[in-house]
Amino acid sequence: MTEKILLVEDDSRLAGMVRDYLGGAGFRVEWASSGEKALAMHARDTFDAIVLDLMLPGIDGLEVCRNVRAKAATPILMLTARGDAMDRIVGLELGADDYLPKPFEPRELLARLRAILRRGRQGPAADALRFGRLEIDKAARQARLDGEALDLTGYQLDLLVVLAEHAGRVLSREAIMDLMHGRSLEAFDRSIDVHISRIRALIEDDPKEPRRILTVRGAGYVFAKAQD
């Protein structure tokens, strides 16, 4: 089955190049030249992933990301030409799965797109991990707190699973990326901090005083074995 991608890019020349390249790789690509068009297309159709430029006329990419993530778990790969890391951090906090700075190599775009699609399709094991009020159902690819489903991206769920499966062990950012078996093609490893912050906002009673995912200064993170 051909996977359908929504490409949101106001530069028609770049959009044409990306459409041709991804089309040649076997994807069906539909193009939106603005945030407004993207949201309208996403509302009336289903896409397997979104390649989203941040700098758009009218509604910008961050607002598109916010709107999409409020309604669906569609994987999102952000494109940004901005040098400020804060744009990438905000995008990740809003629920994007990965980002790619411009200018980029088409092969890297394809690799990152395939990675977020692969994460979305995975259903690793049939068992669930339980830590007090927190349950992580790996087969259903869902985490629940007090029985309520948590709004995690595919990347964030994978990250939570890795931490939970190694509960009690301090993991550096490098170890986390290794344990994710290359699913993160992220060179900007500080983005792990952003994703963990997002996870904490959903699973911790007080994200400023976390009890489930703890920071070990200078070493990394540890998922607490004993939880309420």
C-alpha positions as CSV (number, residue, x, y, z in Angstrom):
1,M,0.0,0.0,0.0
2,T,1.4,3.4,-1.0
3,E,1.9,5.7,1.9
4,K,0.5,9.2,1.5
5,I,2.5,12.2,2.6
6,L,1.3,15.8,3.1
7,L,4.1,18.2,2.1
8,V,3.6,21.7,3.5
9,E,6.0,24.1,1.8
10,D,5.5,27.6,0.3
11,D,8.6,27.4,-2.0
12,S,7.1,25.8,-5.1
13,R,10.5,25.0,-6.6
14,L,11.6,23.1,-3.4
15,A,8.2,21.5,-3.1
16,G,8.4,20.2,-6.7
17,M,11.9,18.7,-6.0
18,V,10.7,17.0,-2.8
19,R,7.5,15.7,-4.5
20,D,9.6,14.2,-7.3
21,Y,12.1,12.6,-5.0
22,L,9.6,11.1,-2.6
23,G,7.4,10.1,-5.5
24,G,10.4,8.2,-7.0
25,A,10.9,6.5,-3.6
26,G,7.3,5.1,-3.8
27,F,5.3,7.7,-1.8
28,R,2.2,9.5,-2.9
29,V,2.8,13.2,-2.1
30,E,0.1,15.9,-1.9
31,W,1.3,19.5,-1.6
32,A,-0.1,22.4,0.4
33,S,1.5,25.8,-0.2
34,S,0.2,27.4,3.1
35,G,-0.8,26.5,6.6
36,E,-4.4,27.2,5.9
37,K,-4.4,24.8,2.9
38,A,-2.6,22.2,5.0
39,L,-5.1,22.2,7.8
40,A,-8.0,22.0,5.3
41,M,-6.4,19.0,3.5
42,H,-5.6,17.3,6.8
43,A,-9.2,17.8,8.0
44,R,-10.8,16.1,4.9
45,D,-8.2,13.4,4.2
46,T,-5.9,10.9,6.0
47,F,-2.2,11.1,5.7
48,D,0.5,8.7,6.9
49,A,2.9,11.5,7.7
50,I,3.4,15.3,7.3
51,V,6.5,17.1,6.1
52,L,6.1,20.6,7.5
53,D,8.0,23.7,6.8
54,L,8.0,26.1,9.8
55,M,8.2,29.3,7.9
56,L,4.9,29.7,6.1
57,P,2.8,32.6,5.0
58,G,-0.3,33.2,7.2
59,I,-0.6,30.4,9.7
60,D,3.0,29.3,10.4
61,G,4.3,25.7,10.8
62,L,4.2,25.8,14.6
63,E,0.5,26.6,14.5
64,V,-0.1,23.9,11.9
65,C,1.7,21.4,14.2
66,R,-0.3,22.5,17.2
67,N,-3.6,22.1,15.3
68,V,-2.7,18.8,13.8
69,R,-1.5,17.3,17.1
70,A,-4.7,18.4,18.9
71,K,-6.7,16.2,16.5
72,A,-4.4,13.4,15.4
73,A,-1.2,11.4,16.0
74,T,0.0,11.8,12.4
75,P,3.8,11.7,12.4
76,I,5.3,15.1,11.7
77,L,8.7,15.9,10.3
78,M,9.5,19.6,10.5
79,L,11.7,21.5,8.1
80,T,13.4,24.7,9.3
81,A,15.7,27.2,7.8
82,R,16.0,29.1,11.0
83,G,19.3,29.0,13.0
84,D,17.7,29.4,16.4
85,A,17.4,26.1,18.2
86,M,14.4,27.4,20.0
87,D,12.2,26.9,16.9
88,R,13.1,23.3,16.8
89,I,12.6,22.9,20.6
90,V,9.1,24.6,20.4
91,G,8.2,22.4,17.5
92,L,9.2,19.2,19.4
93,E,7.3,20.4,22.5
94,L,4.2,20.9,20.3
95,G,4.4,17.3,19.2
96,A,6.6,17.1,16.1
97,D,8.4,13.7,15.8
98,D,11.6,15.0,14.2
99,Y,13.1,17.9,12.4
100,L,15.5,18.6,9.5
101,P,17.3,21.9,9.0
102,K,17.5,23.5,5.6
103,P,19.3,23.1,3.3
104,F,19.1,19.3,3.5
105,E,20.1,16.3,1.4
106,P,17.1,14.5,-0.1
107,R,18.5,11.2,1.1
108,E,18.4,12.4,4.7
109,L,14.8,13.6,4.3
110,L,13.9,10.2,3.0
111,A,15.7,8.4,5.8
112,R,14.1,10.6,8.5
113,L,10.6,10.2,7.0
114,R,11.0,6.4,6.8
115,A,12.1,6.4,10.4
116,I,9.1,8.2,11.8
117,L,6.8,6.1,9.6
118,R,8.5,3.0,10.9
119,R,8.1,4.1,14.5
120,G,4.4,4.7,13.9
121,R,3.9,1.2,12.5
122,Q,5.8,-0.7,15.2
123,G,4.0,-2.8,17.8
124,P,6.9,-4.5,19.5
125,A,5.7,-6.8,22.3
126,A,2.4,-8.1,23.6
127,D,3.2,-7.3,27.3
128,A,2.5,-4.1,29.2
129,L,4.7,-2.3,31.7
130,R,3.1,-1.2,34.9
131,F,4.4,1.3,37.4
132,G,1.7,2.2,39.9
133,R,-0.8,4.3,38.2
134,L,1.2,4.4,35.0
135,E,0.7,1.6,32.4
136,I,2.6,1.3,29.1
137,D,0.9,-1.0,26.6
138,K,3.6,-1.8,24.0
139,A,1.3,-3.9,21.9
140,A,-1.3,-1.2,21.6
141,R,1.4,1.5,21.5
142,Q,-0.3,3.5,24.2
143,A,0.5,4.8,27.7
144,R,-2.2,5.4,30.3
145,L,-2.2,7.2,33.6
146,D,-5.1,6.3,35.9
147,G,-6.7,4.6,32.9
148,E,-6.6,7.7,30.7
149,A,-4.6,7.6,27.4
150,L,-1.7,10.0,27.2
151,D,-1.2,12.1,24.1
152,L,2.4,11.0,23.2
153,T,4.0,11.1,19.8
154,G,5.5,7.9,18.4
155,Y,9.0,9.1,19.3
156,Q,8.0,9.9,22.9
157,L,6.3,6.6,23.4
158,D,9.5,4.8,22.2
159,L,11.5,6.9,24.5
160,L,9.3,6.2,27.5
161,V,9.4,2.4,26.7
162,V,13.2,2.5,26.6
163,L,13.4,4.3,30.0
164,A,10.8,2.0,31.6
165,E,12.4,-1.2,30.3
166,H,15.6,-0.1,32.0
167,A,14.0,1.2,35.2
168,G,16.5,1.8,37.9
169,R,19.4,2.2,35.5
170,V,20.9,5.6,34.7
171,L,21.0,6.2,31.0
172,S,23.0,8.8,29.2
173,R,21.5,10.5,26.1
174,E,23.9,8.5,24.0
175,A,22.8,5.2,25.7
176,I,19.2,6.1,25.1
177,M,19.7,6.7,21.4
178,D,21.6,3.4,21.1
179,L,18.8,1.6,22.9
180,M,16.4,3.1,20.4
181,H,18.3,1.2,17.7
182,G,18.8,4.1,15.5
183,R,15.2,5.1,15.5
184,S,16.4,8.6,16.3
185,L,18.4,10.0,13.5
186,E,18.7,13.1,15.7
187,A,22.1,14.7,15.8
188,F,20.8,17.4,18.1
189,D,20.7,15.1,21.2
190,R,19.4,17.9,23.4
191,S,16.0,17.2,21.8
192,I,15.8,14.2,24.1
193,D,15.6,16.7,26.9
194,V,12.6,18.4,25.2
195,H,10.8,15.0,24.7
196,I,11.4,14.0,28.3
197,S,10.0,17.3,29.4
198,R,6.9,16.7,27.3
199,I,6.6,13.1,28.8
200,R,7.0,14.5,32.3
201,A,4.2,17.0,31.7
202,L,1.9,14.1,31.0
203,I,3.0,11.4,33.6
204,E,4.2,13.4,36.5
205,D,1.9,14.9,39.2
206,D,4.3,17.8,39.4
207,P,6.7,18.0,36.4
208,K,8.9,20.4,38.3
209,E,9.4,17.8,41.0
210,P,9.4,14.6,39.0
211,R,9.1,11.2,40.7
212,R,9.0,8.9,37.7
213,I,11.7,10.1,35.3
214,L,14.6,11.6,37.3
215,T,17.5,13.6,36.1
216,V,21.0,12.5,37.3
217,R,23.1,15.6,36.9
218,G,26.0,15.1,34.5
219,A,24.9,11.5,33.7
220,G,21.5,11.3,32.2
221,Y,18.1,10.0,33.2
222,V,16.7,7.2,35.4
223,F,13.2,5.8,35.4
224,A,12.2,5.1,39.0
225,K,11.2,1.5,39.8
226,A,9.1,2.4,42.8
227,Q,6.1,4.6,41.9
228,D,2.7,5.5,43.3
